[in-house]
């Protein structure tokens, strides 16, 4: 039995090495999804860990932790997804507390590409983001990340061939929040330096466009949110949940005390207006976007869907 455990541990390490990343992003492929979900529902194994990934060859060591059947007050209603800071070999020369925006994306595996995107800003006062003194810090993230009702729907697009894909991206460049949906929807098959070039070009394009516009009051200055072209991104609809740091939560194995402002179900979004299907630009004002704790935007080739939270 001890030998079997050693073999299993070695296999896990080999598997982790196959997916190791050194650019602050991780594409987590979760196989045997339904078996893992049954384990979570029966509480045989309530959570699973992603392979570790790094910000650079000498940078932060990180991973994700997923509760398939929910954690704390999200149990049996939502999947809970958390970010974990791990003890790394170069922590002595790195900057702490860790203060970089963390974004999650669940991929829609159909041509509709209705990705689920959430992000949060770390609370630098939390122990979760101090220099790790043990193998892993307490996980912190979004308890009500993904409604289970969406997973339970027949033919849902997020689990195909018993597999789910989750992307974790740490934003070390202080990317504007309005650009995160664009960045997370870029084709993951593109080399990372090409993705970074696309993002840089998009930032420059938006800055140039804003400088050419007729001056208006800051509150009403439009911000253009384009849907990436096919050669840059997986085109389609993106469901965006914006999580403020006050809505993020920590978790551990005794996480019944997690308190988080409930998010509305992403499946209840409804279109308020529709533009021509030929359009690939969506405009919202900065004032509208600043109401991120009240609204969720859903972008789909000219369709702008909003839901006001009560």
C-alpha positions as CSV (number, residue, x, y, z in Angstrom):
1,X,0.0,0.0,0.0
2,X,2.9,2.4,0.8
3,X,4.4,1.6,-2.6
4,X,1.1,2.4,-4.3
5,X,1.0,5.7,-2.6
6,X,4.6,6.5,-3.6
7,X,3.8,5.6,-7.2
8,X,0.7,7.7,-7.2
9,X,2.6,10.6,-5.7
10,X,5.3,10.3,-8.4
11,X,2.7,10.1,-11.1
12,X,1.1,13.3,-9.8
13,X,4.5,15.1,-9.9
14,X,5.1,13.9,-13.4
15,X,1.6,15.1,-14.5
16,X,2.2,18.5,-12.8
17,X,5.5,18.9,-14.7
18,X,3.6,18.4,-18.0
19,X,1.5,21.5,-17.4
20,X,4.0,23.8,-15.6
21,X,3.9,27.4,-16.8
22,X,6.4,30.2,-16.2
23,X,4.4,33.2,-17.4
24,X,1.7,33.8,-14.8
25,X,-1.0,31.9,-16.6
26,X,-2.3,28.4,-16.3
27,X,-4.6,26.3,-18.5
28,X,-6.0,23.7,-16.2
29,X,-7.5,20.7,-17.9
30,X,-9.8,18.8,-15.5
31,X,-10.5,15.3,-16.8
32,X,-12.9,12.7,-15.4
33,X,-15.1,15.6,-14.4
34,X,-18.2,13.6,-13.5
35,X,-16.2,11.2,-11.3
36,X,-14.6,14.2,-9.5
37,X,-18.0,15.8,-9.1
38,X,-19.5,12.7,-7.5
39,X,-16.5,12.5,-5.1
40,X,-17.2,16.1,-4.1
41,X,-20.9,15.5,-3.6
42,X,-20.3,12.5,-1.5
43,X,-17.5,14.5,0.4
44,X,-15.0,11.8,-0.4
45,X,-12.8,14.6,-1.9
46,X,-14.4,18.0,-1.6
47,X,-11.6,19.9,-3.5
48,X,-9.0,19.4,-6.1
49,X,-5.7,21.3,-6.8
50,X,-4.4,22.5,-10.1
51,X,-0.7,21.8,-11.0
52,X,1.6,24.6,-9.7
53,X,2.6,27.4,-12.0
54,X,5.0,30.3,-11.8
55,X,5.1,34.0,-12.6
56,X,8.6,33.5,-14.1
57,X,11.5,31.1,-13.9
58,X,12.5,32.8,-10.6
59,X,9.1,34.1,-9.6
60,X,6.1,33.3,-7.4
61,X,4.8,29.8,-7.2
62,X,1.0,29.4,-7.4
63,X,-1.9,27.1,-7.9
64,X,-5.7,27.0,-8.0
65,X,-8.1,25.1,-5.7
66,X,-11.5,24.1,-6.9
67,X,-14.5,22.9,-4.9
68,X,-16.7,21.3,-7.5
69,X,-19.7,21.1,-5.2
70,X,-19.0,24.5,-3.5
71,X,-17.5,25.5,-0.3
72,X,-18.9,27.2,2.8
73,X,-22.1,29.1,2.1
74,X,-21.8,28.2,-1.6
75,X,-22.0,24.4,-0.9
76,X,-24.4,22.6,-3.3
77,X,-25.2,25.9,-5.1
78,X,-22.0,27.0,-6.8
79,X,-18.5,25.8,-7.8
80,X,-16.0,27.6,-5.6
81,X,-12.6,28.6,-7.1
82,X,-9.6,29.9,-5.2
83,X,-6.1,31.1,-5.7
84,X,-3.3,29.6,-3.6
85,X,0.1,31.2,-3.0
86,X,2.8,28.5,-2.5
87,X,6.2,28.5,-0.9
88,X,8.7,28.9,-3.7
89,X,12.5,28.6,-3.9
90,X,13.1,32.3,-4.5
91,X,10.6,33.9,-2.0
92,X,13.4,35.6,-0.1
93,X,14.0,38.0,-3.0
94,X,10.4,38.5,-4.1
95,X,8.1,41.3,-3.0
96,X,5.4,40.6,-0.4
97,X,2.5,41.0,0.2
98,X,1.4,39.6,-3.1
99,X,-0.8,42.4,-4.7
100,X,-1.6,41.4,-8.3
101,X,-5.1,41.0,-9.8
102,X,-6.1,37.3,-10.3
103,X,-8.6,36.4,-13.1
104,X,-10.4,33.1,-13.7
105,X,-12.0,31.9,-16.9
106,X,-14.0,28.7,-17.6
107,X,-14.0,28.0,-21.3
108,X,-17.1,27.4,-23.3
109,X,-16.0,24.5,-25.6
110,X,-18.6,25.2,-28.3
111,X,-18.5,27.7,-31.1
112,X,-20.7,30.0,-29.1
113,X,-17.7,30.7,-26.8
114,X,-19.7,31.9,-23.8
115,X,-16.8,32.0,-21.4
116,X,-17.3,32.7,-17.7
117,X,-14.8,35.3,-16.4
118,X,-14.3,36.5,-12.9
119,X,-11.5,38.4,-11.2
120,X,-10.5,39.8,-7.8
121,X,-7.9,42.1,-6.2
122,X,-6.0,40.5,-3.3
123,X,-6.4,41.9,0.2
124,X,-2.8,42.7,1.2
125,X,-3.8,42.5,4.9
126,X,-4.8,38.9,4.5
127,X,-2.4,36.1,5.5
128,X,-3.2,34.5,2.2
129,X,-1.0,37.0,0.4
130,X,2.0,37.2,2.8
131,X,5.2,35.3,2.2
132,X,4.3,31.6,2.6
133,X,5.8,30.0,5.7
134,X,4.4,26.5,5.0
135,X,3.9,24.7,1.7
136,X,0.8,26.6,0.9
137,X,-1.0,29.7,2.2
138,X,-4.8,29.6,2.9
139,X,-6.6,29.8,-0.4
140,X,-8.4,33.0,-1.3
141,X,-10.8,33.7,-4.2
142,X,-14.4,33.5,-5.2
143,X,-16.8,31.1,-3.4
144,X,-19.8,31.7,-5.6
145,X,-17.8,31.4,-8.9
146,X,-20.1,29.3,-11.1
147,X,-23.7,28.3,-10.5
148,X,-24.1,24.5,-10.4
149,X,-27.4,24.8,-12.3
150,X,-25.4,25.7,-15.4
151,X,-23.2,22.5,-15.1
152,X,-26.3,20.4,-14.5
153,X,-28.0,21.5,-17.7
154,X,-28.2,18.9,-20.4
155,X,-25.5,19.5,-23.0
156,X,-23.9,22.4,-21.1
157,X,-21.0,23.8,-23.1
158,X,-18.5,23.9,-20.2
159,X,-18.0,20.2,-19.8
160,X,-17.4,18.2,-23.0
161,X,-16.0,14.7,-23.3
162,X,-16.0,14.6,-19.4
163,X,-13.5,17.5,-19.4
164,X,-13.5,21.1,-18.2
165,X,-10.9,23.8,-19.0
166,X,-10.1,26.6,-16.5
167,X,-7.7,29.4,-17.2
168,X,-6.0,31.3,-14.3
169,X,-4.2,34.5,-15.2
170,X,-2.3,36.8,-12.8
171,X,-2.2,40.3,-14.1
172,X,1.3,41.7,-13.3
173,X,1.0,44.6,-15.6
174,X,-2.0,46.4,-14.0
175,X,-4.1,45.8,-17.0
176,X,-7.3,48.0,-17.2
177,X,-10.3,46.0,-16.1
178,X,-12.1,46.8,-19.3
179,X,-9.3,44.9,-21.2
180,X,-9.5,41.7,-19.1
181,X,-12.3,40.1,-21.2
182,X,-10.2,40.8,-24.3
183,X,-7.1,39.3,-22.8
184,X,-8.8,36.2,-21.4
185,X,-10.5,35.5,-24.7
186,X,-7.4,35.5,-26.9
187,X,-6.8,32.2,-28.6
188,X,-4.8,30.1,-26.0
189,X,-3.1,28.4,-28.9
190,X,-1.2,31.6,-29.8
191,X,2.4,31.8,-28.3
192,X,2.5,33.9,-25.2
193,X,4.6,36.6,-26.7
194,X,2.1,37.0,-29.5
195,X,-0.8,37.3,-27.0
196,X,1.2,39.9,-25.1
197,X,1.8,41.8,-28.3
198,X,-2.0,41.7,-29.2
199,X,-2.8,43.1,-25.7
200,X,-0.2,45.9,-26.1
201,X,-1.5,46.8,-29.5
202,X,-5.1,46.8,-28.2
203,X,-4.1,49.2,-25.4
204,X,-2.4,51.5,-27.8
205,X,-5.3,51.4,-30.2
206,X,-7.7,52.4,-27.4
207,X,-5.5,55.2,-26.2
208,X,-5.2,56.5,-29.7
209,X,-8.9,56.3,-30.3
210,X,-9.6,58.2,-27.0
211,X,-7.1,60.9,-27.9
212,X,-8.9,61.5,-31.2
213,X,-12.3,61.8,-29.7
214,X,-14.0,65.1,-29.1
215,X,-13.3,66.0,-25.4
216,X,-16.2,65.2,-23.1
217,X,-16.6,65.1,-19.4
218,X,-14.6,62.3,-17.8
219,X,-17.7,60.5,-16.6
220,X,-19.1,60.3,-20.1
221,X,-16.0,59.5,-22.1
222,X,-16.7,56.3,-24.0
223,X,-14.5,53.3,-23.7
224,X,-14.5,50.9,-26.7
225,X,-14.6,47.2,-26.0
226,X,-14.0,45.3,-29.2
227,X,-14.6,41.6,-29.7
228,X,-11.2,40.2,-30.8
229,X,-11.0,39.1,-34.4
230,X,-10.9,35.4,-35.2
231,X,-7.2,35.3,-35.7
232,X,-6.6,36.9,-32.3
233,X,-9.3,35.4,-30.1
234,X,-12.0,32.8,-29.7
235,X,-14.9,35.0,-30.9
236,X,-18.2,35.0,-29.1
237,X,-20.0,35.8,-26.0
238,X,-18.2,36.4,-22.7
239,X,-20.0,36.5,-19.4
240,X,-18.1,38.8,-17.1
241,X,-18.4,38.9,-13.3
242,X,-16.5,41.7,-11.6
243,X,-15.5,40.9,-8.0
244,X,-14.3,43.7,-5.7
245,X,-11.8,42.8,-3.0
246,X,-14.6,43.1,-0.4
247,X,-16.4,40.3,-2.2
248,X,-13.4,37.9,-2.3
249,X,-13.0,35.4,0.5
250,X,-10.5,33.2,2.0
251,X,-11.0,29.5,2.6
252,X,-9.5,26.6,4.4
253,X,-10.8,23.2,5.4
254,X,-12.9,24.9,8.1
255,X,-14.4,27.5,5.9
256,X,-17.9,27.8,7.2
257,X,-17.3,31.4,8.2
258,X,-16.8,32.6,4.7
259,X,-19.0,35.6,4.0
260,X,-19.4,37.0,0.5
261,X,-21.9,39.2,-1.2
262,X,-24.0,36.8,-3.4
263,X,-23.6,37.2,-7.2
264,X,-26.6,36.9,-9.4
265,X,-26.7,33.8,-11.6
266,X,-24.9,34.3,-14.9
267,X,-27.6,32.2,-16.6
268,X,-30.2,34.9,-15.8
269,X,-28.7,37.6,-18.0
270,X,-31.1,39.2,-20.4
271,X,-30.4,41.4,-23.4
272,X,-31.5,45.0,-23.1
273,X,-30.3,46.2,-26.4
274,X,-29.1,44.8,-29.7
275,X,-26.9,46.3,-32.4
276,X,-26.2,45.1,-35.9
277,X,-24.6,41.7,-36.0
278,X,-22.0,43.2,-38.4
279,X,-20.7,45.4,-35.6
280,X,-17.7,44.2,-33.6
281,X,-17.4,47.2,-31.3
282,X,-19.3,47.8,-28.0
283,X,-19.2,51.1,-26.2
284,X,-19.9,51.8,-22.6
285,X,-19.0,54.8,-20.5
286,X,-16.4,54.7,-17.8
287,X,-19.2,55.8,-15.4
288,X,-21.2,52.7,-16.4
289,X,-18.3,50.4,-16.0
290,X,-17.5,51.8,-12.6
291,X,-20.8,50.4,-11.3
292,X,-19.2,46.9,-11.5
293,X,-20.6,45.9,-8.1
294,X,-24.1,46.5,-9.4
295,X,-23.9,45.3,-13.0
296,X,-22.6,42.4,-15.0
297,X,-21.9,42.9,-18.7
298,X,-22.3,40.2,-21.3
299,X,-20.6,40.9,-24.7
300,X,-21.5,39.0,-27.8
301,X,-20.7,40.6,-31.2
302,X,-22.6,43.7,-30.6
303,X,-25.1,42.4,-28.0
304,X,-24.7,44.2,-24.7
305,X,-26.5,42.4,-21.9
306,X,-26.8,43.8,-18.4
307,X,-28.3,42.7,-15.1
308,X,-28.7,45.1,-12.2
309,X,-28.2,43.5,-8.9
310,X,-30.7,44.1,-6.2
